Each structure stands twice: as C-alpha cells, then as structure tokens.
Amino acid sequence: MALSLVGKAFLLAHLAGLSYAEIAGRLAVSTSSVKQYLARANRECLFAIAL
C-alpha cells in the first residue's frame, strides 16, 4: 500500500527531521499543504492513542 501525502509528510517531519519548506519541495506541494498534512497526521495519532 502506498503512503498518502499525509503519511509521507509525517515521516519526513518526524523521522527525517525536515522543515516544512524541505518537505514541500520533496512532495511538490506548498508549505501550507504540509502544515495541513501534519495537523491531520497529528490529529489521527491522538485519536489512535485515545482508543
């Protein structure tokens, strides 16, 4: 199964330690999109922990 942009952004931020700008460049999206992707990923993690 291929990772979504949200998953890729999460891994690049948390495992590779890249900045929003670096992630945006790698994924060919805006930094605003990266912020939205990471917010979604963090929210999903919190929901998973809460279960």
Predicted model as a PDB file, atoms N, CA, C, CB and O in Angstrom, pLDDT in the B-factor column:
MODEL        1                                                                  
ATOM      1  N   MET A   1       0.848  -1.182   0.000  1.00 73.00           N  
ATOM      2  CA  MET A   1       0.000   0.000   0.000  1.00 73.00           C  
ATOM      3  C   MET A   1       0.894   1.246   0.000  1.00 73.00           C  
ATOM      4  CB  MET A   1      -0.965  -0.002   1.232  1.00 73.00           C  
ATOM      5  O   MET A   1       1.829   1.349   0.795  1.00 73.00           O  
ATOM      6  N   ALA A   2       0.606   2.158  -0.870  1.00 83.00           N  
ATOM      7  CA  ALA A   2       1.389   3.388  -0.977  1.00 83.00           C  
ATOM      8  C   ALA A   2       0.985   4.384   0.105  1.00 83.00           C  
ATOM      9  CB  ALA A   2       1.214   4.017  -2.367  1.00 83.00           C  
ATOM     10  O   ALA A   2      -0.183   4.464   0.484  1.00 83.00           O  
ATOM     11  N   LEU A   3       1.951   5.130   0.589  1.00 90.00           N  
ATOM     12  CA  LEU A   3       1.671   6.154   1.594  1.00 90.00           C  
ATOM     13  C   LEU A   3       0.976   7.354   0.969  1.00 90.00           C  
ATOM     14  CB  LEU A   3       2.963   6.596   2.283  1.00 90.00           C  
ATOM     15  O   LEU A   3       1.279   7.744  -0.158  1.00 90.00           O  
ATOM     16  N   SER A   4       0.059   7.923   1.699  1.00 96.00           N  
ATOM     17  CA  SER A   4      -0.574   9.168   1.267  1.00 96.00           C  
ATOM     18  C   SER A   4       0.405  10.321   1.478  1.00 96.00           C  
ATOM     19  CB  SER A   4      -1.907   9.420   2.043  1.00 96.00           C  
ATOM     20  O   SER A   4       1.454  10.149   2.099  1.00 96.00           O  
ATOM     21  N   LEU A   5       0.059  11.481   0.965  1.00 97.00           N  
ATOM     22  CA  LEU A   5       0.891  12.664   1.199  1.00 97.00           C  
ATOM     23  C   LEU A   5       0.965  12.979   2.687  1.00 97.00           C  
ATOM     24  CB  LEU A   5       0.341  13.876   0.427  1.00 97.00           C  
ATOM     25  O   LEU A   5       1.994  13.441   3.180  1.00 97.00           O  
ATOM     26  N   VAL A   6      -0.130  12.726   3.400  1.00 97.00           N  
ATOM     27  CA  VAL A   6      -0.139  12.949   4.855  1.00 97.00           C  
ATOM     28  C   VAL A   6       0.897  12.048   5.518  1.00 97.00           C  
ATOM     29  CB  VAL A   6      -1.554  12.681   5.453  1.00 97.00           C  
ATOM     30  O   VAL A   6       1.677  12.505   6.353  1.00 97.00           O  
ATOM     31  N   GLY A   7       0.903  10.783   5.151  1.00 96.00           N  
ATOM     32  CA  GLY A   7       1.868   9.835   5.716  1.00 96.00           C  
ATOM     33  C   GLY A   7       3.299  10.180   5.367  1.00 96.00           C  
ATOM     34  O   GLY A   7       4.190  10.113   6.215  1.00 96.00           O  
ATOM     35  N   LYS A   8       3.517  10.551   4.116  1.00 97.00           N  
ATOM     36  CA  LYS A   8       4.865  10.931   3.694  1.00 97.00           C  
ATOM     37  C   LYS A   8       5.343  12.169   4.441  1.00 97.00           C  
ATOM     38  CB  LYS A   8       4.903  11.181   2.184  1.00 97.00           C  
ATOM     39  O   LYS A   8       6.486  12.220   4.895  1.00 97.00           O  
ATOM     40  N   ALA A   9       4.472  13.169   4.571  1.00 98.00           N  
ATOM     41  CA  ALA A   9       4.848  14.390   5.284  1.00 98.00           C  
ATOM     42  C   ALA A   9       5.178  14.087   6.735  1.00 98.00           C  
ATOM     43  CB  ALA A   9       3.724  15.430   5.206  1.00 98.00           C  
ATOM     44  O   ALA A   9       6.146  14.618   7.280  1.00 98.00           O  
ATOM     45  N   PHE A  10       4.376  13.234   7.363  1.00 97.00           N  
ATOM     46  CA  PHE A  10       4.603  12.859   8.757  1.00 97.00           C  
ATOM     47  C   PHE A  10       5.971  12.204   8.925  1.00 97.00           C  
ATOM     48  CB  PHE A  10       3.496  11.911   9.247  1.00 97.00           C  
ATOM     49  O   PHE A  10       6.734  12.567   9.821  1.00 97.00           O  
ATOM     50  N   LEU A  11       6.276  11.246   8.068  1.00 97.00           N  
ATOM     51  CA  LEU A  11       7.567  10.553   8.170  1.00 97.00           C  
ATOM     52  C   LEU A  11       8.746  11.480   7.905  1.00 97.00           C  
ATOM     53  CB  LEU A  11       7.612   9.387   7.197  1.00 97.00           C  
ATOM     54  O   LEU A  11       9.762  11.418   8.596  1.00 97.00           O  
ATOM     55  N   LEU A  12       8.604  12.336   6.904  1.00 98.00           N  
ATOM     56  CA  LEU A  12       9.692  13.270   6.598  1.00 98.00           C  
ATOM     57  C   LEU A  12       9.926  14.256   7.747  1.00 98.00           C  
ATOM     58  CB  LEU A  12       9.382  14.038   5.305  1.00 98.00           C  
ATOM     59  O   LEU A  12      11.065  14.629   8.029  1.00 98.00           O  
ATOM     60  N   ALA A  13       8.856  14.668   8.397  1.00 98.00           N  
ATOM     61  CA  ALA A  13       8.992  15.616   9.507  1.00 98.00           C  
ATOM     62  C   ALA A  13       9.556  14.946  10.756  1.00 98.00           C  
ATOM     63  CB  ALA A  13       7.641  16.251   9.827  1.00 98.00           C  
ATOM     64  O   ALA A  13      10.473  15.466  11.390  1.00 98.00           O  
ATOM     65  N   HIS A  14       8.999  13.787  11.102  1.00 95.00           N  
ATOM     66  CA  HIS A  14       9.336  13.182  12.387  1.00 95.00           C  
ATOM     67  C   HIS A  14      10.512  12.215  12.351  1.00 95.00           C  
ATOM     68  CB  HIS A  14       8.155  12.474  12.913  1.00 95.00           C  
ATOM     69  O   HIS A  14      11.219  12.069  13.348  1.00 95.00           O  
ATOM     70  N   LEU A  15      10.729  11.563  11.237  1.00 97.00           N  
ATOM     71  CA  LEU A  15      11.856  10.631  11.160  1.00 97.00           C  
ATOM     72  C   LEU A  15      13.076  11.252  10.496  1.00 97.00           C  
ATOM     73  CB  LEU A  15      11.448   9.384  10.405  1.00 97.00           C  
ATOM     74  O   LEU A  15      14.208  11.022  10.921  1.00 97.00           O  
ATOM     75  N   ALA A  16      12.840  12.042   9.446  1.00 98.00           N  
ATOM     76  CA  ALA A  16      13.968  12.664   8.744  1.00 98.00           C  
ATOM     77  C   ALA A  16      14.300  14.045   9.293  1.00 98.00           C  
ATOM     78  CB  ALA A  16      13.666  12.768   7.261  1.00 98.00           C  
ATOM     79  O   ALA A  16      15.373  14.580   9.014  1.00 98.00           O  
ATOM     80  N   GLY A  17      13.382  14.631  10.079  1.00 97.00           N  
ATOM     81  CA  GLY A  17      13.642  15.931  10.686  1.00 97.00           C  
ATOM     82  C   GLY A  17      13.650  17.091   9.710  1.00 97.00           C  
ATOM     83  O   GLY A  17      14.301  18.107   9.956  1.00 97.00           O  
ATOM     84  N   LEU A  18      12.931  16.951   8.601  1.00 98.00           N  
ATOM     85  CA  LEU A  18      12.918  18.018   7.594  1.00 98.00           C  
ATOM     86  C   LEU A  18      11.986  19.158   8.005  1.00 98.00           C  
ATOM     87  CB  LEU A  18      12.489  17.457   6.229  1.00 98.00           C  
ATOM     88  O   LEU A  18      11.030  18.966   8.756  1.00 98.00           O  
ATOM     89  N   SER A  19      12.292  20.337   7.495  1.00 98.00           N  
ATOM     90  CA  SER A  19      11.446  21.513   7.739  1.00 98.00           C  
ATOM     91  C   SER A  19      10.241  21.462   6.804  1.00 98.00           C  
ATOM     92  CB  SER A  19      12.250  22.840   7.533  1.00 98.00           C  
ATOM     93  O   SER A  19      10.205  20.675   5.858  1.00 98.00           O  
ATOM     94  N   TYR A  20       9.251  22.319   7.085  1.00 98.00           N  
ATOM     95  CA  TYR A  20       8.070  22.391   6.216  1.00 98.00           C  
ATOM     96  C   TYR A  20       8.489  22.693   4.776  1.00 98.00           C  
ATOM     97  CB  TYR A  20       7.080  23.470   6.725  1.00 98.00           C  
ATOM     98  O   TYR A  20       7.972  22.088   3.837  1.00 98.00           O  
ATOM     99  N   ALA A  21       9.418  23.621   4.605  1.00 98.00           N  
ATOM    100  CA  ALA A  21       9.859  24.002   3.259  1.00 98.00           C  
ATOM    101  C   ALA A  21      10.534  22.829   2.551  1.00 98.00           C  
ATOM    102  CB  ALA A  21      10.822  25.201   3.329  1.00 98.00           C  
ATOM    103  O   ALA A  21      10.316  22.617   1.358  1.00 98.00           O  
ATOM    104  N   GLU A  22      11.349  22.071   3.277  1.00 98.00           N  
ATOM    105  CA  GLU A  22      12.028  20.923   2.677  1.00 98.00           C  
ATOM    106  C   GLU A  22      11.025  19.834   2.283  1.00 98.00           C  
ATOM    107  CB  GLU A  22      13.072  20.354   3.650  1.00 98.00           C  
ATOM    108  O   GLU A  22      11.139  19.225   1.220  1.00 98.00           O  
ATOM    109  N   ILE A  23      10.053  19.604   3.150  1.00 98.00           N  
ATOM    110  CA  ILE A  23       9.018  18.612   2.855  1.00 98.00           C  
ATOM    111  C   ILE A  23       8.205  19.057   1.641  1.00 98.00           C  
ATOM    112  CB  ILE A  23       8.092  18.399   4.082  1.00 98.00           C  
ATOM    113  O   ILE A  23       7.915  18.255   0.753  1.00 98.00           O  
ATOM    114  N   ALA A  24       7.842  20.328   1.608  1.00 98.00           N  
ATOM    115  CA  ALA A  24       7.076  20.864   0.480  1.00 98.00           C  
ATOM    116  C   ALA A  24       7.830  20.657  -0.827  1.00 98.00           C  
ATOM    117  CB  ALA A  24       6.779  22.360   0.689  1.00 98.00           C  
ATOM    118  O   ALA A  24       7.233  20.282  -1.837  1.00 98.00           O  
ATOM    119  N   GLY A  25       9.125  20.895  -0.812  1.00 98.00           N  
ATOM    120  CA  GLY A  25       9.936  20.694  -2.004  1.00 98.00           C  
ATOM    121  C   GLY A  25       9.970  19.245  -2.453  1.00 98.00           C  
ATOM    122  O   GLY A  25       9.872  18.956  -3.645  1.00 98.00           O  
ATOM    123  N   ARG A  26      10.108  18.340  -1.506  1.00 98.00           N  
ATOM    124  CA  ARG A  26      10.174  16.915  -1.849  1.00 98.00           C  
ATOM    125  C   ARG A  26       8.839  16.390  -2.364  1.00 98.00           C  
ATOM    126  CB  ARG A  26      10.610  16.103  -0.637  1.00 98.00           C  
ATOM    127  O   ARG A  26       8.802  15.547  -3.260  1.00 98.00           O  
ATOM    128  N   LEU A  27       7.736  16.893  -1.793  1.00 98.00           N  
ATOM    129  CA  LEU A  27       6.415  16.396  -2.185  1.00 98.00           C  
ATOM    130  C   LEU A  27       5.770  17.227  -3.295  1.00 98.00           C  
ATOM    131  CB  LEU A  27       5.503  16.372  -0.981  1.00 98.00           C  
ATOM    132  O   LEU A  27       4.685  16.892  -3.771  1.00 98.00           O  
ATOM    133  N   ALA A  28       6.432  18.304  -3.706  1.00 98.00           N  
ATOM    134  CA  ALA A  28       5.926  19.203  -4.755  1.00 98.00           C  
ATOM    135  C   ALA A  28       4.557  19.782  -4.382  1.00 98.00           C  
ATOM    136  CB  ALA A  28       5.829  18.454  -6.100  1.00 98.00           C  
ATOM    137  O   ALA A  28       3.628  19.798  -5.189  1.00 98.00           O  
ATOM    138  N   VAL A  29       4.462  20.259  -3.124  1.00 98.00           N  
ATOM    139  CA  VAL A  29       3.253  20.915  -2.635  1.00 98.00           C  
ATOM    140  C   VAL A  29       3.672  22.198  -1.928  1.00 98.00           C  
ATOM    141  CB  VAL A  29       2.436  19.977  -1.676  1.00 98.00           C  
ATOM    142  O   VAL A  29       4.864  22.454  -1.759  1.00 98.00           O  
ATOM    143  N   SER A  30       2.701  23.002  -1.517  1.00 98.00           N  
ATOM    144  CA  SER A  30       3.012  24.242  -0.796  1.00 98.00           C  
ATOM    145  C   SER A  30       3.300  23.952   0.672  1.00 98.00           C  
ATOM    146  CB  SER A  30       1.849  25.248  -0.920  1.00 98.00           C  
ATOM    147  O   SER A  30       2.930  22.901   1.196  1.00 98.00           O  
ATOM    148  N   THR A  31       3.966  24.899   1.327  1.00 98.00           N  
ATOM    149  CA  THR A  31       4.209  24.734   2.767  1.00 98.00           C  
ATOM    150  C   THR A  31       2.888  24.751   3.534  1.00 98.00           C  
ATOM    151  CB  THR A  31       5.149  25.849   3.294  1.00 98.00           C  
ATOM    152  O   THR A  31       2.770  24.110   4.579  1.00 98.00           O  
ATOM    153  N   SER A  32       1.906  25.472   3.026  1.00 98.00           N  
ATOM    154  CA  SER A  32       0.582  25.478   3.647  1.00 98.00           C  
ATOM    155  C   SER A  32      -0.023  24.075   3.625  1.00 98.00           C  
ATOM    156  CB  SER A  32      -0.351  26.475   2.927  1.00 98.00           C  
ATOM    157  O   SER A  32      -0.634  23.644   4.603  1.00 98.00           O  
ATOM    158  N   SER A  33       0.145  23.374   2.525  1.00 98.00           N  
ATOM    159  CA  SER A  33      -0.351  21.996   2.437  1.00 98.00           C  
ATOM    160  C   SER A  33       0.375  21.103   3.429  1.00 98.00           C  
ATOM    161  CB  SER A  33      -0.183  21.446   1.010  1.00 98.00           C  
ATOM    162  O   SER A  33      -0.245  20.254   4.070  1.00 98.00           O  
ATOM    163  N   VAL A  34       1.673  21.285   3.559  1.00 98.00           N  
ATOM    164  CA  VAL A  34       2.450  20.493   4.514  1.00 98.00           C  
ATOM    165  C   VAL A  34       1.919  20.715   5.927  1.00 98.00           C  
ATOM    166  CB  VAL A  34       3.954  20.859   4.437  1.00 98.00           C  
ATOM    167  O   VAL A  34       1.763  19.756   6.682  1.00 98.00           O  
ATOM    168  N   LYS A  35       1.641  21.952   6.291  1.00 98.00           N  
ATOM    169  CA  LYS A  35       1.092  22.244   7.620  1.00 98.00           C  
ATOM    170  C   LYS A  35      -0.228  21.525   7.823  1.00 98.00           C  
ATOM    171  CB  LYS A  35       0.904  23.756   7.810  1.00 98.00           C  
ATOM    172  O   LYS A  35      -0.479  20.972   8.894  1.00 98.00           O  
ATOM    173  N   GLN A  36      -1.082  21.531   6.792  1.00 98.00           N  
ATOM    174  CA  GLN A  36      -2.372  20.849   6.884  1.00 98.00           C  
ATOM    175  C   GLN A  36      -2.181  19.342   7.009  1.00 98.00           C  
ATOM    176  CB  GLN A  36      -3.238  21.172   5.660  1.00 98.00           C  
ATOM    177  O   GLN A  36      -2.868  18.695   7.800  1.00 98.00           O  
ATOM    178  N   TYR A  37      -1.252  18.778   6.235  1.00 98.00           N  
ATOM    179  CA  TYR A  37      -0.992  17.342   6.301  1.00 98.00           C  
ATOM    180  C   TYR A  37      -0.506  16.934   7.688  1.00 98.00           C  
ATOM    181  CB  TYR A  37       0.038  16.940   5.243  1.00 98.00           C  
ATOM    182  O   TYR A  37      -0.946  15.921   8.232  1.00 98.00           O  
ATOM    183  N   LEU A  38       0.402  17.726   8.257  1.00 98.00           N  
ATOM    184  CA  LEU A  38       0.945  17.375   9.573  1.00 98.00           C  
ATOM    185  C   LEU A  38      -0.095  17.543  10.674  1.00 98.00           C  
ATOM    186  CB  LEU A  38       2.170  18.231   9.885  1.00 98.00           C  
ATOM    187  O   LEU A  38      -0.114  16.774  11.636  1.00 98.00           O  
ATOM    188  N   ALA A  39      -0.949  18.535  10.539  1.00 97.00           N  
ATOM    189  CA  ALA A  39      -2.034  18.703  11.508  1.00 97.00           C  
ATOM    190  C   ALA A  39      -2.957  17.489  11.455  1.00 97.00           C  
ATOM    191  CB  ALA A  39      -2.832  20.009  11.230  1.00 97.00           C  
ATOM    192  O   ALA A  39      -3.378  16.980  12.493  1.00 97.00           O  
ATOM    193  N   ARG A  40      -3.268  17.030  10.255  1.00 97.00           N  
ATOM    194  CA  ARG A  40      -4.130  15.851  10.103  1.00 97.00           C  
ATOM    195  C   ARG A  40      -3.456  14.610  10.680  1.00 97.00           C  
ATOM    196  CB  ARG A  40      -4.478  15.623   8.619  1.00 97.00           C  
ATOM    197  O   ARG A  40      -4.096  13.824  11.379  1.00 97.00           O  
ATOM    198  N   ALA A  41      -2.180  14.433  10.393  1.00 96.00           N  
ATOM    199  CA  ALA A  41      -1.447  13.269  10.895  1.00 96.00           C  
ATOM    200  C   ALA A  41      -1.385  13.276  12.418  1.00 96.00           C  
ATOM    201  CB  ALA A  41      -0.029  13.235  10.311  1.00 96.00           C  
ATOM    202  O   ALA A  41      -1.593  12.244  13.056  1.00 96.00           O  
ATOM    203  N   ASN A  42      -1.101  14.435  12.999  1.00 93.00           N  
ATOM    204  CA  ASN A  42      -1.032  14.530  14.457  1.00 93.00           C  
ATOM    205  C   ASN A  42      -2.390  14.247  15.088  1.00 93.00           C  
ATOM    206  CB  ASN A  42      -0.533  15.916  14.881  1.00 93.00           C  
ATOM    207  O   ASN A  42      -2.473  13.589  16.124  1.00 93.00           O  
ATOM    208  N   ARG A  43      -3.450  14.745  14.463  1.00 94.00           N  
ATOM    209  CA  ARG A  43      -4.809  14.502  14.959  1.00 94.00           C  
ATOM    210  C   ARG A  43      -5.132  13.005  14.908  1.00 94.00           C  
ATOM    211  CB  ARG A  43      -5.846  15.307  14.128  1.00 94.00           C  
ATOM    212  O   ARG A  43      -5.709  12.459  15.848  1.00 94.00           O  
ATOM    213  N   GLU A  44      -4.760  12.354  13.818  1.00 92.00           N  
ATOM    214  CA  GLU A  44      -5.002  10.917  13.695  1.00 92.00           C  
ATOM    215  C   GLU A  44      -4.229  10.130  14.743  1.00 92.00           C  
ATOM    216  CB  GLU A  44      -4.623  10.435  12.299  1.00 92.00           C  
ATOM    217  O   GLU A  44      -4.737   9.143  15.276  1.00 92.00           O  
ATOM    218  N   CYS A  45      -3.010  10.556  15.044  1.00 91.00           N  
ATOM    219  CA  CYS A  45      -2.217   9.904  16.088  1.00 91.00           C  
ATOM    220  C   CYS A  45      -2.875  10.060  17.449  1.00 91.00           C  
ATOM    221  CB  CYS A  45      -0.799  10.479  16.124  1.00 91.00           C  
ATOM    222  O   CYS A  45      -2.945   9.107  18.225  1.00 91.00           O  
ATOM    223  N   LEU A  46      -3.356  11.261  17.736  1.00 88.00           N  
ATOM    224  CA  LEU A  46      -4.027  11.488  19.013  1.00 88.00           C  
ATOM    225  C   LEU A  46      -5.279  10.636  19.149  1.00 88.00           C  
ATOM    226  CB  LEU A  46      -4.382  12.956  19.167  1.00 88.00           C  
ATOM    227  O   LEU A  46      -5.542  10.083  20.217  1.00 88.00           O  
ATOM    228  N   PHE A  47      -6.051  10.527  18.076  1.00 89.00           N  
ATOM    229  CA  PHE A  47      -7.257   9.690  18.107  1.00 89.00           C  
ATOM    230  C   PHE A  47      -6.882   8.219  18.318  1.00 89.00           C  
ATOM    231  CB  PHE A  47      -8.068   9.854  16.792  1.00 89.00           C  
ATOM    232  O   PHE A  47      -7.563   7.502  19.052  1.00 89.00           O  
ATOM    233  N   ALA A  48      -5.817   7.781  17.685  1.00 89.00           N  
ATOM    234  CA  ALA A  48      -5.394   6.399  17.836  1.00 89.00           C  
ATOM    235  C   ALA A  48      -4.957   6.104  19.269  1.00 89.00           C  
ATOM    236  CB  ALA A  48      -4.261   6.089  16.867  1.00 89.00           C  
ATOM    237  O   ALA A  48      -5.236   5.027  19.796  1.00 89.00           O  
ATOM    238  N   ILE A  49      -4.278   7.051  19.894  1.00 90.00           N  
ATOM    239  CA  ILE A  49      -3.828   6.877  21.270  1.00 90.00           C  
ATOM    240  C   ILE A  49      -5.023   6.864  22.224  1.00 90.00           C  
ATOM    241  CB  ILE A  49      -2.841   7.994  21.660  1.00 90.00           C  
ATOM    242  O   ILE A  49      -5.025   6.136  23.217  1.00 90.00           O  
ATOM    243  N   ALA A  50      -6.032   7.670  21.918  1.00 84.00           N  
ATOM    244  CA  ALA A  50      -7.195   7.800  22.789  1.00 84.00           C  
ATOM    245  C   ALA A  50      -8.063   6.548  22.796  1.00 84.00           C  
ATOM    246  CB  ALA A  50      -8.022   8.987  22.365  1.00 84.00           C  
ATOM    247  O   ALA A  50      -8.854   6.353  23.719  1.00 84.00           O  
ATOM    248  N   LEU A  51      -7.928   5.699  21.781  1.00 72.00           N  
ATOM    249  CA  LEU A  51      -8.760   4.496  21.717  1.00 72.00           C  
ATOM    250  C   LEU A  51      -8.327   3.529  22.723  1.00 72.00           C  
ATOM    251  CB  LEU A  51      -8.726   3.864  20.364  1.00 72.00           C  
ATOM    252  O   LEU A  51      -8.906   2.447  22.828  1.00 72.00           O  
TER     253      LEU A  51                                                      
ENDMDL                                                                          
END                                                                             
